Amino acid sequence: MYVNKNFSFVEVMRFTGGHIVWITAWATLVAAIFEFTHWEWLHIPWLPLSVIGTAVAFYIGFKNNQAYDRLWEARKIWGAIVNSSRAWGSMVKGYISNEFVTSTPYEEAELQSIYKKLMYRHIGWLYALRSQLLIPTSWEHITQGRHIRKATEKRRARFGVGLLDDDVTSAELQNFLPPDEYERLINYKNTATQIIDQQSQDLKTLRAKNIIDDFRHISMQDMLNEFYVHQGKCERIKKFPLPRQYGSSSFIFVGIFIFLLPLGMVAEFHKLGDFGAWLSIPFTVLVSWVYIMMELVGDYSENPFEGLGNDIPMLALCRTIEIDLREMLGETDLPPGIQAKNGVLM
């Protein structure tokens, strides 16, 4: 997630600079052909070109609106995960007690051990969920060809590679899951799902020992079900892309418009004088860049779990929840919060 107030000129150029090169080359080629050959048939009347440009703008606007909805929904889901996680911590501490124990009461240290196990396992679920959401899909940028992968890796390096390595998740899971559980749960196809199921099994054991009553058991199970709902919503966004007939068509339409644009611009600017055709180049580049920028903004917003600079800061949110829950346990040796690097919070 980009956290600076505005993008700098350098960052904008890093984002779109490669496209400016070929747009400039194409606009210059058309202007040179028109200027040196005087082929009047080369130009396109402005009216049909403006109609195409208007239609493309509306189409990109629709795509960007849908892409933003996916991004904002993903952020709301993780906001709900934060709230539910804090509620889970309060439930664990408030509901698990000796109040309903009919035999020998448990020592405070034993209760604290139960609190820690349930809260730590939940923190493990957070990191496992994050790791699963970062697995690349075929429609994301990190899987679309060698050159795009290299550009993506450069962006990740600029934003701090260490925040994106899966080693982070592996290390965190080992810290928050007992060794026997880690070895068993990590081998499941959906580790996050199985972690919540393990929480449910522990609640059943606590109910059997009368450490919680029926009402509290049901309430805590409902909270686990809520975590399943949050996870399912994230997986829906991750595993179902913005329909490609919308995502791909806008790219094609922008390409067609940019291809035709200098053919209309050059004739209009030629009316200004002998060197008017050359003046069409910067204006063609400017208009084309605006359309390319709109296309790229939507394209890089539609998949909020890629792990790129404009995505949901899942690592920062996981660390925030981790700190909150560990403070509930009375711990003071806490990890630092995740800080933004180069204006990007991961």
Summary of the structure (lengths in Angstrom):
residues: 346
radius of gyration: 27.3
end to end distance: 6.2
largest distance: 100.2
contacts: 1036
relative contact order: 0.19
helix: 74%
strand: 1%
